[in-house]
Amino acid sequence: MLNYLALVPLFPLIGFLILVASQGNMPRRWVPWIGAGSVGVSALLAALIGIEFLGGSFEPYRQTLWTWMRVADFASGFSLYLDALSLNMMFVVTGVGFLIHVYSIGFMADDAGYARFFAYMNLFVFAMLILVLADNLVLLYLGWEGVGLCSYLLIGFWYDNPENGAAARKAFVMTRVGDTAMAIGLFLLFAQLGTLEIQSLMQRAVAAWPVGSGLAALAALLLLGGAVGKSAQLPLQTWLPDAMAGPTPISALIHAATMVTAGVYLIARTHTLFELAPAVLQLVAVVGAITLLIAGFTALTQRDIKRILAYSTISQIGYMFLALGVAAFSSAIFHLTTHAYFKALLFLAAGAVIHCYHHEHDIFRMGGLRKRLPIAFWSFVIGSAALTALPFTSGYFSKHEILASAYQAENGVWFWAAGTLGALLTGIYSFRLLFIAFFGPENEHASEHLGFAMSIPLILLGALALFGGFVSMPLGSVFPREQPGELGVLAAIVTDAAPFIGVGVAVLLYLTRTYPVEALTASRWGERLHRFWFSGWGFDWLYGKLLVNPFRWLAALNRGDIVDDVYRGVAVASQYAHRAFAATQTGQLRWYVAAFTGGTVLAIALGILS
């Protein structure tokens, strides 16, 4: 089955091409069979390939299809690479991706852009599979840019609304900042090491650069720039909440289960390079710790159901970066996997609520849904429990590994403390959402019908969110030097207690309202702090003042485009010159003789004078 590896990304690509070629004229009932069916075939192939791989010796498998480009000493093949890490990512992309596609059959059933939606989704799955299966960084970068393109298309899917177009542009531009840094990093790596084939590159890096090398640090820092852009980490995190403008299945696929984890995968795949740059690896942990706290506090104040989950995603990716930074690479990938289960579940459950509320997003306009929408309610209960890392859920096992590894790392107490505080905040904002939307006075405006296509993915993802933590990919062959961390007795008690404390606070503030949250925000400082957190700690305001507004001012100043003015000036000068010289062509012989004689005299005079 390993020989069929290339078919895994091929089927979604074929689905995309068929849907695009139909130009929206395909019978509507065929669209989901092609859109969801092609990803389902890929998921089945991935499962069969995984069974053979896991039943063998875990030896990496490489499949070269053709030489993509060859220039002088540079050659890049269209080659795929399968090991435990890429297999894990392939499972996530195809498995969770297929469930989201099935859910979309019901969620997008009445949308005019039904075929276009599935075409974009298929193209995204293809690009993501190329990214995680690429054997070299050039092919990986192709997939990297492909998911960036698809994110623009999908976030702005409902392009009739200008706000959606603005959100799509924001995501595209901000991720391009990171992508530019990453591209420069690839140029540096090839210039210094002579290859971009990942496995050879890591071997040459170890041979050429000692630990702490400046070049290794610079290359790792540039790759980190790409990772923070794609994974929405500080300081390029502000695009992700606005990306919720797209349909909810897009939020589940791109901004919870796959695309935003690409940066985590990149660092894990090139972990050898980062280990040669301990300062950069430490920076990865710092970025993750700060981001998870900033996003956690911000999620506490949001009203939009999808924006709460978006900030939660930023926070959970922060945990993955924290794990990467303390060299707990397996723990980071484990949390990436469990996060895909419970966050896709939460987004799809949120989509069910939005669908039944006729596209209402404000949780304070909801209420009493636990009886009217039982599947969505229990999906939220399970997803929130896993997100909060309550015992025996999938999130408990992966997050506990991260905090244990952080505790054992150098300066790890601070990282552990940040992660533990983040776990407490997660308990508060997760159950705040649950209590406000599903408890309290019943709202009569919600319909109750979800349908088979939307219900089955919620049930299956709920099972994965509960029990997925009991199964993890054996990544020892990819990260052989990693040692599992352990917590001291007191640290273990605090770690396990933090989520429960968070849930307890949410109960007091939002369920029983023993201490109404309005009392906390009534004071001047409480109101200011609430507004500051609600704004995402002012990052959008800061970037607007420093970057966006000056650029708009320059654009307004240069509305006529000074470069075009130069070319227009050249054109006008040419026209005048043409008219001037054309005026000399009178057709009268005496003028031509006079001009000839005058030119001859001038030439002789110049010759005499020189």
C-alpha positions as CSV (number, residue, x, y, z in Angstrom):
1,M,0.0,0.0,0.0
2,L,2.9,2.4,0.5
3,N,3.3,2.6,-3.2
4,Y,-0.1,4.3,-3.3
5,L,1.0,7.2,-1.1
6,A,0.7,9.7,-3.9
7,L,-3.0,8.9,-4.4
8,V,-3.8,10.3,-1.0
9,P,-3.3,14.0,-2.1
10,L,-4.3,13.2,-5.7
11,F,-8.0,12.4,-5.0
12,P,-8.8,15.7,-3.4
13,L,-7.1,17.4,-6.3
14,I,-9.2,15.5,-8.8
15,G,-12.3,16.4,-6.9
16,F,-11.3,20.1,-7.1
17,L,-10.6,19.9,-10.8
18,I,-13.9,18.2,-11.5
19,L,-15.9,20.8,-9.5
20,V,-14.1,23.7,-11.0
21,A,-14.5,22.3,-14.6
22,S,-18.2,22.0,-14.0
23,Q,-18.4,25.8,-13.5
24,G,-21.3,25.4,-11.1
25,N,-23.5,23.6,-13.6
26,M,-23.1,20.1,-12.0
27,P,-26.4,18.6,-10.6
28,R,-26.4,19.7,-6.9
29,R,-26.8,16.1,-5.6
30,W,-23.5,15.1,-7.3
31,V,-21.4,17.8,-5.5
32,P,-21.1,16.2,-2.1
33,W,-20.3,12.8,-3.6
34,I,-17.3,14.4,-5.4
35,G,-16.3,16.9,-2.7
36,A,-16.7,14.8,0.4
37,G,-16.2,11.5,-1.4
38,S,-12.8,12.3,-2.8
39,V,-11.6,13.2,0.7
40,G,-13.2,10.0,2.1
41,V,-11.3,7.9,-0.4
42,S,-8.1,9.7,0.7
43,A,-8.9,9.0,4.3
44,L,-9.5,5.3,3.5
45,L,-6.2,5.1,1.6
46,A,-4.4,6.9,4.5
47,A,-5.8,4.3,6.9
48,L,-4.6,1.4,4.8
49,I,-1.2,2.9,4.3
50,G,-1.0,3.6,8.1
51,I,-1.9,0.0,8.9
52,E,1.0,-1.3,6.7
53,F,3.4,1.3,8.0
54,L,2.6,0.7,11.7
55,G,2.8,-3.0,11.2
56,G,6.3,-2.8,9.8
57,S,9.6,-1.5,11.2
58,F,8.7,2.2,11.1
59,E,11.3,2.7,8.5
60,P,10.7,6.0,6.6
61,Y,9.3,5.6,3.1
62,R,10.2,8.0,0.3
63,Q,8.4,8.2,-3.1
64,T,9.8,10.3,-5.9
65,L,7.3,11.0,-8.6
66,W,9.4,13.3,-10.9
67,T,12.1,15.9,-10.8
68,W,10.2,19.2,-10.4
69,M,13.0,21.7,-11.2
70,R,16.7,21.6,-11.8
71,V,18.8,24.8,-12.1
72,A,22.7,24.6,-11.9
73,D,23.5,22.8,-8.6
74,F,19.9,23.0,-7.3
75,A,17.4,20.2,-7.9
76,S,14.0,19.7,-6.3
77,G,12.0,16.6,-6.8
78,F,8.2,16.1,-6.4
79,S,8.9,13.7,-3.6
80,L,6.8,12.5,-0.7
81,Y,8.2,11.3,2.6
82,L,6.3,9.1,5.1
83,D,7.4,8.6,8.7
84,A,5.5,8.5,12.0
85,L,5.2,12.3,12.1
86,S,3.9,12.8,8.5
87,L,1.6,9.8,9.0
88,N,0.1,11.3,12.1
89,M,-0.5,14.6,10.2
90,M,-2.0,12.7,7.3
91,F,-4.4,11.0,9.6
92,V,-5.5,14.3,11.0
93,V,-5.9,16.0,7.7
94,T,-7.8,13.3,5.9
95,G,-9.8,11.9,8.9
96,V,-10.9,15.1,10.5
97,G,-11.1,16.7,7.1
98,F,-13.5,14.0,5.9
99,L,-15.8,14.4,8.9
100,I,-15.9,18.2,8.3
101,H,-16.7,17.6,4.6
102,V,-19.6,15.4,5.6
103,Y,-20.9,18.0,8.1
104,S,-20.7,20.6,5.3
105,I,-23.2,18.7,3.2
106,G,-25.9,19.7,5.6
107,F,-24.5,23.0,6.8
108,M,-24.0,24.4,3.3
109,A,-27.0,22.7,1.7
110,D,-28.9,25.9,0.9
111,D,-25.9,28.0,-0.1
112,A,-25.7,29.3,-3.7
113,G,-22.0,28.6,-3.8
114,Y,-22.3,24.9,-2.9
115,A,-20.0,23.5,-5.6
116,R,-17.5,26.4,-5.2
117,F,-17.3,25.7,-1.4
118,F,-16.4,22.0,-1.9
119,A,-13.9,22.9,-4.7
120,Y,-12.1,25.3,-2.3
121,M,-12.2,22.7,0.5
122,N,-10.8,20.0,-1.7
123,L,-8.0,22.2,-2.9
124,F,-7.1,23.1,0.7
125,V,-6.9,19.4,1.7
126,F,-4.7,18.7,-1.3
127,A,-2.3,21.6,-0.4
128,M,-2.2,20.6,3.3
129,L,-1.4,17.0,2.4
130,I,1.5,18.2,0.1
131,L,2.7,20.3,3.0
132,V,2.9,17.4,5.5
133,L,4.1,14.8,3.1
134,A,6.8,16.9,1.3
135,D,10.3,15.4,1.3
136,N,11.9,18.8,0.7
137,L,11.3,22.3,1.8
138,V,10.5,23.6,-1.7
139,L,7.6,21.2,-2.0
140,L,6.6,22.0,1.6
141,Y,6.6,25.7,0.7
142,L,4.3,25.0,-2.3
143,G,1.8,23.4,0.1
144,W,2.4,26.1,2.6
145,E,1.5,28.8,0.1
146,G,-1.4,26.7,-1.2
147,V,-3.1,26.6,2.2
148,G,-2.5,30.3,2.4
149,L,-4.3,30.9,-0.9
150,C,-7.2,28.6,0.1
151,S,-7.5,30.4,3.4
152,Y,-8.0,33.6,1.5
153,L,-10.6,32.0,-0.7
154,L,-12.5,30.3,2.1
155,I,-12.4,33.2,4.6
156,G,-13.8,35.5,2.0
157,F,-16.2,32.8,0.6
158,W,-19.2,35.1,1.2
159,Y,-17.6,37.9,-0.6
160,D,-20.8,40.0,-1.0
161,N,-20.1,41.2,2.5
162,P,-17.1,43.7,2.5
163,E,-16.1,42.7,6.0
164,N,-15.5,39.1,4.9
165,G,-13.2,40.4,2.1
166,A,-11.4,42.6,4.6
167,A,-10.9,39.6,6.9
168,A,-9.6,37.5,4.0
169,R,-7.1,40.2,3.0
170,K,-6.0,40.6,6.6
171,A,-5.3,36.9,6.9
172,F,-3.5,36.8,3.5
173,V,-1.3,39.8,4.2
174,M,-0.3,38.9,7.8
175,T,0.6,35.3,6.9
176,R,2.6,36.6,4.0
177,V,4.8,38.5,6.5
178,G,5.8,35.2,8.1
179,D,6.0,33.5,4.7
180,T,8.5,36.0,3.5
181,A,10.7,35.4,6.5
182,M,10.4,31.6,5.9
183,A,11.4,32.1,2.2
184,I,14.5,34.0,3.2
185,G,15.3,31.2,5.6
186,L,15.1,28.7,2.8
187,F,17.5,30.8,0.7
188,L,19.9,30.9,3.6
189,L,19.8,27.2,4.2
190,F,20.5,26.4,0.6
191,A,23.3,28.9,0.3
192,Q,25.0,27.5,3.3
193,L,24.2,23.8,3.1
194,G,23.6,23.2,-0.6
195,T,20.3,21.3,-0.3
196,L,16.7,21.7,0.8
197,E,15.9,18.0,1.0
198,I,14.8,17.8,4.6
199,Q,16.6,14.8,5.9
200,S,19.9,15.6,4.2
201,L,19.6,19.2,5.3
202,M,19.3,18.2,8.9
203,Q,22.4,16.0,8.6
204,R,24.4,18.7,7.0
205,A,23.3,21.2,9.6
206,V,24.6,19.0,12.4
207,A,27.9,18.4,10.6
208,A,28.5,22.1,9.6
209,W,27.2,24.0,12.6
210,P,28.0,23.6,16.3
211,V,25.3,24.1,18.9
212,G,24.8,27.8,19.3
213,S,26.0,28.7,15.8
214,G,24.9,32.1,14.7
215,L,23.9,30.8,11.2
216,A,21.8,28.0,12.8
217,A,20.1,30.6,15.0
218,L,19.4,32.9,12.1
219,A,18.0,30.1,10.0
220,A,15.8,28.8,12.8
221,L,14.6,32.4,13.6
222,L,13.5,32.9,10.0
223,L,11.6,29.6,10.0
224,L,10.1,30.6,13.3
225,G,8.8,33.7,11.6
226,G,6.9,31.6,9.1
227,A,5.6,29.4,11.9
228,V,4.2,32.2,14.0
229,G,2.5,33.7,10.9
230,K,0.7,30.5,9.9
231,S,0.0,29.4,13.4
232,A,-1.3,32.8,14.6
233,Q,1.2,33.3,17.4
234,L,2.6,36.5,18.9
235,P,3.1,38.9,17.2
236,L,1.1,37.7,14.1
237,Q,-1.9,36.4,15.9
238,T,-4.5,39.0,15.1
239,W,-5.7,37.6,11.7
240,L,-7.2,34.4,13.2
241,P,-10.2,35.9,15.1
242,D,-11.3,37.9,12.1
243,A,-11.0,34.7,10.0
244,M,-14.2,33.5,11.6
245,A,-16.0,35.5,8.9
246,G,-16.0,32.3,6.7
247,P,-18.6,29.5,7.0
248,T,-18.2,27.5,10.2
249,P,-16.9,24.3,8.6
250,I,-14.0,26.4,7.3
251,S,-13.2,27.5,10.8
252,A,-13.2,23.9,11.9
253,L,-11.0,22.7,9.1
254,I,-8.5,25.5,8.5
255,H,-8.4,27.3,11.8
256,A,-8.7,24.5,14.3
257,A,-7.6,21.1,12.8
258,T,-5.0,21.7,10.1
259,M,-3.7,25.0,8.7
260,V,-2.9,26.8,12.0
261,T,-1.0,23.7,13.1
262,A,1.3,24.0,10.1
263,G,3.8,26.1,12.0
264,V,3.9,23.5,14.8
265,Y,4.6,20.8,12.2
266,L,7.3,22.9,10.5
267,I,9.2,23.3,13.8
268,A,8.8,19.7,14.7
269,R,9.9,18.5,11.2
270,T,13.1,20.7,11.4
271,H,13.6,20.2,15.2
272,T,17.2,19.2,14.6
273,L,17.9,22.7,13.3
274,F,16.2,24.3,16.3
275,E,18.2,22.2,18.7
276,L,21.3,23.7,17.2
277,A,19.9,27.1,18.2
278,P,19.0,26.8,21.9
279,A,18.2,30.5,22.2
280,V,15.7,30.3,19.4
281,L,14.2,27.2,20.9
282,Q,13.8,29.0,24.2
283,L,12.2,31.9,22.3
284,V,9.6,29.4,20.8
285,A,8.6,28.5,24.4
286,V,8.4,32.2,25.5
287,V,6.2,33.0,22.4
288,G,4.0,30.1,23.2
289,A,3.6,30.9,26.9
290,I,2.8,34.6,26.3
291,T,0.4,33.8,23.5
292,L,-1.5,31.3,25.4
293,L,-2.1,33.7,28.3
294,I,-3.0,36.7,26.1
295,A,-5.5,34.6,24.1
296,G,-6.9,33.1,27.2
297,F,-7.6,36.4,28.9
298,T,-9.1,37.7,25.6
299,A,-11.4,34.7,25.3
300,L,-12.9,35.6,28.7
301,T,-14.5,38.8,27.3
302,Q,-15.8,37.8,23.8
303,R,-19.5,37.6,22.9
304,D,-19.2,35.9,19.5
305,I,-19.3,32.2,19.9
306,K,-16.8,31.6,17.1
307,R,-14.4,34.3,18.3
308,I,-14.3,32.7,21.7
309,L,-13.2,29.4,20.0
310,A,-10.8,31.3,17.8
311,Y,-8.9,32.8,20.7
312,S,-9.1,29.4,22.3
313,T,-7.3,28.0,19.2
314,I,-4.6,30.7,19.5
315,S,-4.1,29.7,23.2
316,Q,-3.9,26.0,22.5
317,I,-1.4,26.5,19.7
318,G,0.5,28.4,22.3
319,Y,0.7,25.2,24.4
320,M,2.1,23.4,21.4
321,F,4.7,26.1,20.9
322,L,5.5,25.9,24.6
323,A,6.1,22.1,24.2
324,L,8.3,22.6,21.2
325,G,10.3,25.2,23.0
326,V,11.1,22.8,25.9
327,A,12.0,20.1,23.3
328,A,8.9,18.1,24.1
329,F,8.2,17.5,20.4
330,S,6.1,14.4,20.8
331,S,3.9,16.1,23.4
332,A,3.4,19.0,21.0
333,I,2.3,16.7,18.2
334,F,0.1,14.7,20.6
335,H,-1.7,17.9,21.6
336,L,-1.9,18.9,18.0
337,T,-3.8,15.7,17.4
338,T,-6.2,15.8,20.4
339,H,-6.8,19.5,19.7
340,A,-7.9,18.6,16.2
341,Y,-10.6,16.3,17.7
342,F,-12.1,18.5,20.3
343,K,-11.7,21.9,18.6
344,A,-13.3,20.6,15.4
345,L,-16.0,19.2,17.6
346,L,-16.5,22.6,19.2
347,F,-16.6,24.5,16.0
348,L,-19.0,22.1,14.4
349,A,-21.2,22.2,17.5
350,A,-21.0,26.0,17.3
351,G,-22.0,25.8,13.7
352,A,-25.1,23.7,14.6
353,V,-26.1,26.4,17.1
354,I,-25.5,29.1,14.6
355,H,-27.4,27.1,12.0
356,C,-30.4,26.6,14.3
357,Y,-30.3,30.2,15.4
358,H,-30.4,31.4,11.8
359,H,-26.8,32.7,11.8
360,E,-26.9,34.3,15.2
361,H,-23.4,34.4,16.8
362,D,-23.9,36.4,20.1
363,I,-24.0,33.9,23.0
364,F,-25.9,36.4,25.1
365,R,-28.8,36.1,22.7
366,M,-29.0,32.4,23.2
367,G,-30.1,30.3,26.2
368,G,-31.8,27.1,27.2
369,L,-30.4,25.1,24.3
370,R,-29.5,22.0,26.2
371,K,-33.0,20.6,25.8
372,R,-33.7,21.9,22.3
373,L,-30.3,20.9,20.8
374,P,-29.2,17.8,22.8
375,I,-26.5,16.7,20.3
376,A,-25.0,20.2,20.1
377,F,-25.2,20.4,23.9
378,W,-23.4,17.2,24.6
379,S,-20.9,18.0,21.9
380,F,-20.1,21.2,23.8
381,V,-19.9,19.4,27.1
382,I,-17.5,16.9,25.8
383,G,-15.5,19.4,23.7
384,S,-15.3,21.9,26.6
385,A,-14.2,19.1,29.0
386,A,-11.4,18.1,26.6
387,L,-10.4,21.7,25.9
388,T,-10.2,22.3,29.7
389,A,-8.2,19.1,30.1
390,L,-10.5,17.5,32.6
391,P,-9.3,14.0,33.6
392,F,-9.6,11.1,31.1
393,T,-10.5,13.3,28.2
394,S,-8.1,13.5,25.2
395,G,-7.0,17.0,26.1
396,Y,-6.1,15.9,29.6
397,F,-3.4,13.4,28.5
398,S,-1.8,15.7,25.9
399,K,-1.8,18.9,28.0
400,H,-0.6,17.1,31.1
401,E,2.4,15.8,29.1
402,I,3.2,19.4,28.0
403,L,3.1,20.8,31.5
404,A,5.1,18.0,32.9
405,S,7.8,18.5,30.3
406,A,7.8,22.2,30.8
407,Y,8.2,21.7,34.6
408,Q,11.4,19.7,34.0
409,A,12.9,22.1,31.5
410,E,15.5,24.8,32.2
411,N,13.6,27.8,33.7
412,G,10.7,25.4,33.4
413,V,8.8,26.5,36.5
414,W,7.8,29.7,34.8
415,F,6.7,27.9,31.7
416,W,4.7,25.4,33.8
417,A,3.2,28.3,35.8
418,A,2.1,30.0,32.6
419,G,0.6,26.8,31.3
420,T,-1.2,26.1,34.5
421,L,-2.7,29.6,34.7
422,G,-3.7,29.1,31.0
423,A,-5.5,25.9,32.0
424,L,-7.4,27.8,34.7
425,L,-8.4,30.4,32.2
426,T,-9.5,27.7,29.7
427,G,-11.8,26.3,32.3
428,I,-13.4,29.7,32.9
429,Y,-14.0,30.7,29.2
430,S,-15.0,27.3,28.0
431,F,-17.7,26.8,30.6
432,R,-18.7,30.4,30.4
433,L,-19.7,29.8,26.8
434,L,-21.4,26.5,27.7
435,F,-23.4,28.0,30.6
436,I,-24.5,31.2,28.8
437,A,-25.5,29.5,25.6
438,F,-27.1,26.3,26.9
439,F,-28.5,27.2,30.3
440,G,-30.6,30.0,31.5
441,P,-34.0,31.1,30.0
442,E,-35.0,29.2,26.9
443,N,-34.9,31.0,23.6
444,E,-37.8,30.2,21.4
445,H,-36.2,31.3,18.2
446,A,-34.0,28.3,17.7
447,S,-35.0,25.5,15.4
448,E,-34.2,21.9,16.4
449,H,-33.4,20.1,13.1
450,L,-29.8,19.3,12.5
451,G,-30.0,16.4,10.0
452,F,-28.0,13.2,9.6
453,A,-25.1,14.8,7.8
454,M,-24.5,17.2,10.6
455,S,-25.2,14.9,13.5
456,I,-22.9,11.9,12.6
457,P,-19.7,13.9,12.5
458,L,-20.5,15.5,15.9
459,I,-21.0,12.0,17.4
460,L,-17.8,10.6,15.9
461,L,-15.7,13.6,16.9
462,G,-17.2,13.5,20.4
463,A,-16.0,9.9,20.7
464,L,-12.5,11.0,19.5
465,A,-12.5,14.0,21.9
466,L,-13.3,11.6,24.8
467,F,-11.1,8.6,24.0
468,G,-8.6,9.9,21.5
469,G,-6.0,10.5,24.2
470,F,-5.7,6.8,24.9
471,V,-4.0,6.3,21.6
472,S,-1.0,8.3,20.4
473,M,1.4,7.9,17.5
474,P,4.7,6.3,18.4
475,L,7.1,9.1,17.5
476,G,10.2,7.8,19.1
477,S,11.8,7.1,15.7
478,V,11.4,10.8,14.8
479,F,12.3,12.4,18.1
480,P,14.7,9.7,19.6
481,R,16.3,12.0,22.2
482,E,13.1,13.2,23.9
483,Q,12.5,12.1,27.5
484,P,9.0,12.2,29.1
485,G,8.7,14.8,31.8
486,E,7.4,14.2,35.3
487,L,5.8,16.5,37.9
488,G,6.5,16.8,41.5
489,V,3.7,16.0,44.0
490,L,2.8,19.6,44.7
491,A,3.1,20.6,41.0
492,A,0.9,17.6,40.0
493,I,-1.8,18.6,42.5
494,V,-1.8,22.2,41.2
495,T,-1.8,21.1,37.6
496,D,-4.8,18.8,38.1
497,A,-6.6,21.3,40.2
498,A,-6.3,24.3,37.9
499,P,-9.0,23.2,35.3
500,F,-11.4,22.4,38.1
501,I,-10.8,25.8,39.7
502,G,-11.6,27.4,36.4
503,V,-14.8,25.4,36.0
504,G,-15.7,26.3,39.5
505,V,-15.2,30.0,38.9
506,A,-17.4,29.7,35.7
507,V,-20.1,28.1,37.8
508,L,-20.1,30.9,40.4
509,L,-20.0,33.7,37.8
510,Y,-22.2,32.4,35.0
511,L,-24.3,29.5,36.1
512,T,-25.4,30.1,39.7
513,R,-24.4,33.8,39.4
514,T,-23.4,33.8,43.1
515,Y,-20.9,36.5,42.1
516,P,-22.3,38.2,38.9
517,V,-19.5,39.1,36.5
518,E,-21.1,42.5,36.1
519,A,-20.0,43.4,39.6
520,L,-16.4,42.8,38.5
521,T,-16.6,45.1,35.4
522,A,-18.7,47.8,37.1
523,S,-15.7,49.7,38.4
524,R,-13.7,52.1,36.2
525,W,-10.6,49.9,36.2
526,G,-12.7,46.7,35.7
527,E,-14.4,48.2,32.7
528,R,-11.1,49.4,31.2
529,L,-9.5,46.0,31.7
530,H,-12.5,44.3,30.1
531,R,-12.3,46.6,27.1
532,F,-8.5,46.1,26.8
533,W,-8.9,42.3,26.9
534,F,-11.9,42.4,24.5
535,S,-9.8,44.3,22.0
536,G,-7.2,41.6,22.0
537,W,-4.8,43.6,24.1
538,G,-4.8,46.4,21.6
539,F,-2.7,44.7,18.9
540,D,-5.1,45.7,16.1
541,W,-5.1,49.3,17.3
542,L,-1.3,49.3,17.6
543,Y,-0.8,47.8,14.1
544,G,-3.3,50.2,12.8
545,K,-1.4,53.2,14.1
546,L,2.0,52.0,13.2
547,L,1.4,50.2,9.9
548,V,-2.1,50.4,8.4
549,N,-2.9,54.1,8.8
550,P,0.6,55.3,7.5
551,F,0.2,53.0,4.5
552,R,-3.3,54.3,3.8
553,W,-2.0,57.9,4.1
554,L,0.7,57.2,1.6
555,A,-1.8,55.5,-0.7
556,A,-4.1,58.5,-0.5
557,L,-1.2,60.9,-1.1
558,N,-0.1,58.8,-4.1
559,R,-3.6,58.2,-5.4
560,G,-2.5,59.3,-8.8
561,D,0.5,57.0,-8.6
562,I,3.8,59.0,-9.2
563,V,5.2,56.1,-11.2
564,D,2.4,56.3,-13.6
565,D,2.9,60.1,-13.8
566,V,6.5,59.5,-14.9
567,Y,5.4,57.2,-17.7
568,R,2.5,59.5,-18.7
569,G,5.1,62.3,-18.9
570,V,7.3,60.2,-21.2
571,A,4.3,59.5,-23.4
572,V,3.3,63.2,-23.6
573,A,6.9,64.3,-24.4
574,S,7.0,61.7,-27.1
575,Q,3.8,63.1,-28.6
576,Y,5.1,66.6,-28.6
577,A,8.4,65.5,-30.1
578,H,6.5,63.6,-32.8
579,R,4.5,66.7,-33.7
580,A,7.6,68.9,-33.7
581,F,9.5,66.6,-36.1
582,A,6.4,65.9,-38.2
583,A,6.1,69.7,-38.7
584,T,9.5,69.6,-40.5
585,Q,8.1,67.3,-43.2
586,T,6.5,70.0,-45.4
587,G,7.0,68.3,-48.8
588,Q,8.6,71.4,-50.2
589,L,12.1,70.9,-51.9
590,R,13.6,74.3,-50.9
591,W,13.1,73.5,-47.2
592,Y,14.8,70.1,-47.5
593,V,17.8,71.7,-49.4
594,A,18.0,74.5,-46.8
595,A,18.0,72.0,-44.0
596,F,20.6,69.8,-45.8
597,T,22.9,72.8,-46.4
598,G,22.5,74.1,-42.8
599,G,23.4,70.7,-41.4
600,T,26.4,70.4,-43.7
601,V,27.7,73.9,-42.6
602,L,27.1,73.0,-38.9
603,A,29.0,69.7,-39.3
604,I,32.0,71.4,-41.0
605,A,32.0,74.1,-38.4
606,L,32.1,71.6,-35.6
607,G,34.9,69.8,-37.3
608,I,37.0,73.0,-37.6
609,L,36.3,74.1,-34.0
610,S,37.2,70.7,-32.6
